[in-house]
Amino acid sequence: MALSINDLNFEEQVTGSQKPVIVDFWATWCGPCRMISPIVDELADKYEGKVLIAKCNVDENTEVPMKYGIRNIPTLLFFKNGEMVDRLVGAVSKTDIENKINSLI
């Protein structure tokens, strides 16, 4: 299961992480977000210990989405060494997400 992050713990959990981090920006009303949510959770279990996979609800958190220019959801941001290195926007496939994860580890 993906870790839930928010405006308050984002810096500590994401930019302060020693592992690569993927953050899924989503909302409950977003159909494409609901489509990829099980994939994100499955990948969080599969890559546990290698990559931190987290979710950030854009309706409950505004600072982090604004900082990273999140205008469409779902958006997946990929971080390595505390820096954002890539992004995927929209209901992308499991293969696309895994390819990005594998490029980070």
C-alpha positions as CSV (number, residue, x, y, z in Angstrom):
1,M,0.0,0.0,0.0
2,A,1.3,3.4,-0.9
3,L,2.2,5.9,1.9
4,S,-0.1,8.9,2.3
5,I,1.8,12.2,2.3
6,N,0.7,15.8,2.7
7,D,1.9,19.3,2.7
8,L,3.4,18.9,6.2
9,N,5.5,15.7,5.7
10,F,6.3,16.0,2.0
11,E,9.9,17.4,2.5
12,E,10.8,14.8,5.1
13,Q,9.2,11.8,3.3
14,V,10.1,12.7,-0.3
15,T,12.9,15.1,-0.7
16,G,14.6,13.8,2.4
17,S,14.4,10.2,1.3
18,Q,17.5,8.1,0.6
19,K,15.5,5.9,-1.8
20,P,13.9,6.9,-5.1
21,V,10.3,8.2,-4.5
22,I,7.2,8.2,-6.7
23,V,4.3,10.5,-5.7
24,D,0.9,10.0,-7.1
25,F,-1.2,13.2,-7.1
26,W,-4.8,12.3,-7.1
27,A,-8.4,13.2,-5.9
28,T,-11.4,11.1,-4.9
29,W,-13.6,12.5,-7.7
30,C,-11.0,11.8,-10.5
31,G,-12.0,8.7,-12.6
32,P,-8.5,8.2,-14.1
33,C,-7.0,8.5,-10.6
34,R,-9.3,5.6,-9.4
35,M,-8.1,3.6,-12.5
36,I,-4.4,3.8,-11.6
37,S,-4.8,3.7,-7.8
38,P,-4.7,-0.2,-7.6
39,I,-1.7,-0.2,-9.9
40,V,0.1,2.3,-7.7
41,D,-0.7,0.3,-4.6
42,E,0.4,-3.0,-6.2
43,L,3.8,-1.4,-7.3
44,A,4.2,0.0,-3.7
45,D,4.1,-3.6,-2.5
46,K,6.3,-5.0,-5.3
47,Y,9.0,-2.4,-4.8
48,E,8.9,-2.1,-1.0
49,G,12.3,-1.5,0.4
50,K,13.7,-0.3,-3.0
51,V,11.4,2.6,-3.8
52,L,9.0,4.7,-1.7
53,I,5.7,5.1,-3.4
54,A,3.3,7.7,-2.0
55,K,0.0,9.4,-2.7
56,C,-0.9,13.0,-2.2
57,N,-4.6,14.1,-2.3
58,V,-4.7,17.4,-4.2
59,D,-8.0,18.4,-2.6
60,E,-6.6,18.1,0.9
61,N,-3.1,19.5,0.1
62,T,-2.5,22.6,-2.0
63,E,1.1,23.7,-1.3
64,V,3.0,20.7,-2.8
65,P,0.8,20.4,-5.9
66,M,1.3,24.2,-6.5
67,K,5.0,24.0,-5.9
68,Y,5.4,21.2,-8.6
69,G,2.9,22.7,-11.1
70,I,0.3,19.9,-10.8
71,R,-2.4,21.0,-13.2
72,N,-3.8,17.7,-14.3
73,I,-4.4,14.5,-12.3
74,P,-3.4,11.8,-12.0
75,T,0.2,13.0,-12.1
76,L,3.1,10.8,-11.0
77,L,6.3,12.6,-10.0
78,F,9.6,10.7,-9.8
79,F,12.3,11.8,-7.3
80,K,15.9,10.7,-7.0
81,N,18.3,12.1,-4.4
82,G,15.6,14.6,-3.4
83,E,15.2,16.1,-6.9
84,M,12.3,15.6,-9.2
85,V,13.7,13.8,-12.3
86,D,10.6,12.8,-14.3
87,R,6.8,12.9,-14.4
88,L,3.9,11.0,-16.0
89,V,0.5,12.6,-16.5
90,G,-2.8,10.8,-17.0
91,A,-4.0,7.2,-16.7
92,V,-0.8,5.6,-17.8
93,S,-0.1,1.9,-18.0
94,K,1.5,-0.3,-15.3
95,T,4.3,-0.9,-17.8
96,D,5.0,2.8,-18.2
97,I,5.2,3.3,-14.5
98,E,7.4,0.3,-14.0
99,N,9.8,1.4,-16.7
100,K,10.2,4.8,-15.0
101,I,10.7,3.1,-11.6
102,N,13.3,0.7,-13.0
103,S,15.2,3.7,-14.5
104,L,15.6,5.1,-11.0
105,I,16.9,2.0,-9.2
